[in-house]
Amino acid sequence: MELYIGIAAAIFGTVCWIPQAWKAWSSRDTSGLSLLSNLMFLLTVSLWLIYGLMVGDLPLILANVCAVTAVLFIVTAKLKFG
């Protein structure tokens, strides 16, 4: 049961960043996004990914690989488009 809860949390926690990344890239408008906040979140999910790898927790690893990817797109868009 714990695994299913972890997988559900991973899916919902990751999917929420995809629309923001998509909008940032498709509109090229990042004026409403905070670079500092997104950099801090990138650090947070990167550390969770490292932790997940250290303890071998698959839902944590998968969720944070996806989250790091999505937030990297957002940060890159913010740096590229301003």
C-alpha positions in Angstrom: 0.0 0.0 0.0 2.8 2.4 0.8 4.3 1.9 -2.6 1.0 2.9 -4.3 0.7 6.0 -2.2 4.3 6.9 -3.1 3.6 6.4 -6.7 0.5 8.5 -6.6 2.3 11.3 -4.8 5.1 11.1 -7.4 2.7 11.3 -10.3 0.7 14.2 -8.9 3.7 16.1 -7.5 5.4 15.9 -10.9 2.6 16.4 -13.3 1.8 19.8 -11.7 5.0 21.3 -13.1 4.5 20.2 -16.7 1.9 22.8 -17.6 4.1 25.6 -16.3 7.1 24.4 -18.3 4.9 24.0 -21.4 3.4 27.5 -21.0 6.9 29.1 -20.4 8.3 27.6 -23.6 5.2 28.0 -25.8 4.5 31.6 -24.9 8.1 32.6 -24.2 6.6 34.7 -21.4 8.3 34.1 -18.1 7.6 37.6 -16.6 5.4 36.1 -13.9 8.0 33.5 -12.8 10.6 34.0 -10.1 14.0 32.8 -11.1 15.1 32.6 -7.4 12.1 30.5 -6.4 12.6 28.1 -9.3 16.3 27.7 -8.6 15.6 26.9 -5.0 13.0 24.4 -6.0 15.5 22.9 -8.5 17.9 22.5 -5.7 15.2 20.9 -3.5 14.1 18.3 -6.0 17.8 17.6 -7.0 18.6 16.8 -3.3 15.4 14.6 -3.0 16.6 12.8 -6.2 20.0 12.2 -4.6 18.4 11.0 -1.4 16.1 8.7 -3.4 19.1 7.2 -5.2 20.9 6.8 -1.9 18.0 4.9 -0.2 16.9 3.1 -3.4 13.3 4.5 -3.3 11.9 4.0 -6.8 8.9 6.4 -6.5 11.1 9.1 -5.0 13.7 8.6 -7.8 11.1 8.7 -10.6 9.2 11.6 -9.3 12.3 13.7 -8.8 13.9 12.8 -12.2 10.7 14.1 -13.8 10.5 17.2 -11.4 14.2 18.1 -12.1 13.6 17.8 -15.8 10.4 20.0 -15.7 12.0 22.6 -13.5 15.1 22.7 -15.6 12.9 23.6 -18.6 11.3 26.4 -16.5 14.7 27.8 -15.3 16.1 27.5 -18.8 13.1 29.3 -20.2 13.4 32.1 -17.6 17.1 32.6 -18.4 16.5 32.5 -22.2 13.3 34.5 -22.5 13.8 36.8 -19.4 
